Amino acid sequence: MILNANGIPVEIRDATRADVPLLLSFIRKMAEFEKLPVSATEESLRDALFGETPAARALLVYTNAQPVAYATYFFSFTSMRGRRALWLDDLFVDPEFRGKGIGKVLMAYVARIAVEHRCARFEWIVLDWNTDAIEFYQRLGAEFLADWRVCRLDEAEMQRVAETLPPDAAE
């Protein structure tokens, strides 16, 4: 789909298996910006995004045939609303293309996906030090949930917790 971001033609399309190397390069750029490690590989991304049971979906954004941004998202569920929700896992615009309206168009595109799938909400997280992103999301009208905290178990902790089940519970 070709859209307009402040006079810049922007193409947004679903990523394909052939796009995995490009997605991984974007993920590495985002991780560098966020000062986070990356353990994703082309193989893990192919399996997660295009395997038998895809865990998420990815979008790529181009301007003048040049890749400039990406987003990954998946559907979750909100039991209190009894409906699905859309979780935006990543949204990254190359630094040289920020401030041009591309991120806003991409957020609107993902919001449209959420509307089309009758999602009760559209959620994501933002690093507390990323003031540019926070201000961007505030301008979009995002609500910041002060009373909620993100909880996480990494792979080792998941394994440790899973091992607390009694042996017969695994059957």
C-alpha positions in Angstrom: 0.0 0.0 0.0 1.4 3.4 -1.0 0.6 6.2 1.6 1.7 9.8 2.0 3.9 10.9 4.9 4.2 14.7 4.6 4.6 14.5 0.9 6.9 11.5 1.0 5.5 8.4 -0.8 5.6 5.5 1.7 5.0 1.9 0.8 4.0 -0.4 3.7 3.9 -4.1 3.0 3.9 -7.4 4.9 7.3 -9.0 5.2 8.0 -12.3 3.5 10.5 -15.1 4.1 12.8 -13.4 1.7 12.8 -10.3 3.9 14.3 -12.1 6.9 17.9 -10.8 6.4 16.5 -7.2 6.1 14.3 -7.7 9.2 17.3 -8.9 11.2 19.4 -5.9 10.1 16.6 -3.6 11.3 16.3 -5.5 14.6 20.1 -5.1 15.1 19.8 -1.4 14.4 17.0 -1.1 16.9 18.9 -3.1 19.5 21.9 -0.9 19.1 19.8 2.2 19.6 18.1 0.7 22.7 21.4 -0.7 24.0 20.0 -4.3 24.0 21.6 -7.6 23.1 20.3 -9.5 20.1 20.1 -13.3 20.0 17.7 -13.5 17.0 19.0 -15.3 14.0 17.7 -15.6 10.5 16.6 -19.1 11.3 14.8 -18.1 14.5 13.0 -15.3 12.7 12.0 -17.5 9.8 10.5 -20.0 12.2 8.8 -17.4 14.4 7.4 -15.3 11.6 6.9 -17.8 8.7 6.9 -21.3 10.3 4.0 -23.6 10.9 2.5 -21.5 13.6 3.6 -17.9 13.2 4.1 -16.0 16.5 4.0 -12.5 15.0 3.7 -10.5 11.8 6.2 -8.0 10.4 5.7 -5.0 8.2 8.3 -3.2 6.1 8.3 0.4 5.1 9.9 1.8 1.9 10.3 5.2 0.4 11.7 5.5 -3.1 12.4 1.7 -3.0 14.6 2.1 0.0 13.8 0.2 3.2 13.4 2.8 6.0 11.4 1.2 8.8 9.8 -1.9 10.2 7.2 -3.0 12.7 6.4 -6.4 14.3 3.1 -7.1 16.0 1.0 -10.0 17.2 -2.5 -10.5 18.5 -3.1 -11.2 22.2 -6.3 -11.5 24.2 -7.9 -9.3 26.9 -10.2 -11.4 29.1 -11.7 -8.4 30.7 -13.0 -7.3 27.3 -13.5 -10.7 25.9 -11.7 -9.7 22.7 -8.4 -9.8 21.0 -5.8 -7.0 21.3 -2.9 -6.0 19.2 0.6 -5.8 20.7 3.2 -3.8 18.9 6.5 -5.4 19.7 8.8 -3.2 17.6 8.5 -0.1 15.6 11.8 1.3 14.2 12.4 4.1 11.7 16.0 4.6 10.5 17.3 7.8 12.2 17.8 9.7 9.0 14.0 9.3 8.2 12.7 10.2 11.6 10.6 13.4 12.0 9.2 13.0 8.5 5.9 11.5 9.4 6.8 7.9 8.5 6.4 6.6 12.1 3.0 8.3 12.3 1.9 6.7 9.1 3.2 3.3 10.3 1.3 3.7 13.6 -1.9 4.6 11.8 -1.4 1.6 9.5 -1.0 -0.8 12.5 -4.0 0.9 14.3 -6.1 0.2 11.1 -5.1 -3.5 11.4 -6.2 -3.5 15.0 -9.6 -1.9 14.0 -10.0 -4.4 11.1 -9.5 -7.3 13.5 -11.9 -5.8 16.1 -9.2 -5.4 18.7 -10.3 -4.0 22.0 -6.9 -2.2 22.3 -3.6 -1.5 20.8 -0.6 -1.6 23.2 3.2 -1.4 23.3 5.9 -0.4 25.7 8.5 2.4 25.4 11.8 2.8 27.2 11.6 5.5 29.9 14.7 7.3 28.6 13.4 7.5 25.0 11.9 11.0 25.4 11.4 11.4 21.6 9.3 8.3 21.4 7.4 9.2 24.5 6.5 12.6 23.1 5.6 11.0 19.8 3.2 8.6 21.5 1.7 11.4 23.6 1.0 13.4 20.5 -0.8 10.3 19.1 -3.0 10.3 22.3 -1.5 7.2 23.9 -2.3 6.6 27.6 0.6 5.8 29.8 -0.3 3.3 32.5 1.4 4.4 35.6 0.0 1.6 37.8 1.2 -1.3 35.6 4.6 -2.8 35.5 6.0 -5.1 32.8 7.0 -8.5 34.2 9.3 -10.9 32.4 10.9 -14.3 32.8 13.8 -15.0 30.5 14.5 -18.5 29.2 16.6 -19.6 32.2 14.0 -18.3 34.6 11.1 -19.9 32.7 13.0 -23.2 32.9 13.5 -22.8 36.6 9.8 -22.0 37.3 8.7 -24.8 35.0 10.9 -27.2 37.0 9.0 -26.4 40.2 6.0 -28.4 38.9 5.7 -31.8 40.6 7.0 -34.6 38.3 3.5 -36.0 37.7 2.1 -32.6 36.6 3.9 -32.8 33.3 1.9 -35.8 32.2 
